[in-house]
């Protein structure tokens, strides 16, 4: 059941990150996948700073931060590739 919650939180985080990063998104489906991967990255980054979350809201914030960071990296790499 926990895996399902992590996937659902990642999907919501990807949607939120896509809305925050206007012009930096890659479409709904890819943003949702990036949200799931962003949850892993966000958890790793927060872990480096000693921040741990145990609530759904905390996990959503962690996943959203990771997804925004991942979208920013992808959009930066995409801009450099186009130039």
Buried (B, 14 or more C-beta within 10 A) or exposed (E): EEEEEBBBBBBBBBBBBBEBBEEBBBEEEBBBBBBBBBBBBBBEBBEEEEEEBEEEEEBBBBBBBBBBBBBBEBBEEEEEEEE
